Amino acid sequence: MQMPLAARIDALKAERAKCICMNCPTYTKCAENFDQGFFCFTGMSIICIDHEVECLCPKCPVPQDTGLKHTAFYCTRGNEKERRYDQSLAGKEK
């Protein structure tokens, strides 16, 4: 958040270019038709992906390059922000 907005946008575009969602066995034709992807930042696919087949997220450079700690099935389980929030709520229930 320290960098200017234009620099953040450029950084996200560069990371989006590295995205491998489209090569994943879980990725569907529907997701392709709606130009979905980059799920680690955009969140899960609520229309096109309804089951998990195999996950390429652990092999993707984007989570590694950006310091994301959740590294599986962003397309069905939510992006990093959503998952961290859910995890924080689960910790409060204890």
N, C-alpha and C positions, 0 to 999 in steps of 0.2 A: 504493500500500500504506500510505500515511500516514493515510488516513482510516479511521474506525471501520468495522467490518463492516456495520452497518446502513446507513451512508451509501454504502458500495460497492455493496451490494445495490440500493439506491434508484437509484444512478447507472446500474447495468447495466439495470435495468428501464426507465429513461428511454431508454437507447440502444436497447434491444430494441424499443421502441415506434416507433423511426425505421427499423427494419430493412425493406429492400425485397426480401429474398430471394424472397418469395412472388410477386413480379412478374417474376422473371427467366425468360427462355426455357429455361434449363437446369433450373429447378424442375419437379418432377413431381407428378402426382396422388398417388403413393405418399408423397412427402415431406409433402404437405398432409395426408394421412390420418394420418400419424404426428406431426403438428404439429412438423415439423422446420423449422429456420430459424436465423437468427442464427449462421450458420456461422463467421463470423470469430472468434467466441468459443467456440462449442460444438464446432467441428471438422467434418470432412467427414461426409457421409452415406454410411455403409457399406452401407446396405440399399437405398436408393431412387434414388440418382443415380449412374449408371454411365458417363455420357458428357457431354461439354461441348458445349453448343450455342452460347450467347452469354453473356457475363458482364456483369452490371450492377454488380458490386462497385466499379469505379472511379467510378461515379456515386453510390454510396451515401454518405450523410453519416456513418455509423457509423465506418468506418475513418479518415475525415478528422478527425472529432471526437475520436477516442480515440488518434490518433497511430500507427495501425498502418501499417507500411511495405509489407507485401505487400497488393496490392489487386486480386487476380484469383482467381476460382474457389476460394474457401474451401470450397465444398461438395464439391469433388472432390480438392483438393490439401492440405487441412488448415487448421486455424486458425493464427493468428499465432504462437502459442507453438510449435506443432509445426514450422512452417516455419522459424522462427528457429533452433530446435534442429538441424534437418536442415542448415541453412546453416552452422552452427558446426561440425558434424561434417565437412561437405565441405571446410571450410577447414583442418581438421586433417590431412586426407589429403594435402594438397599438400606 
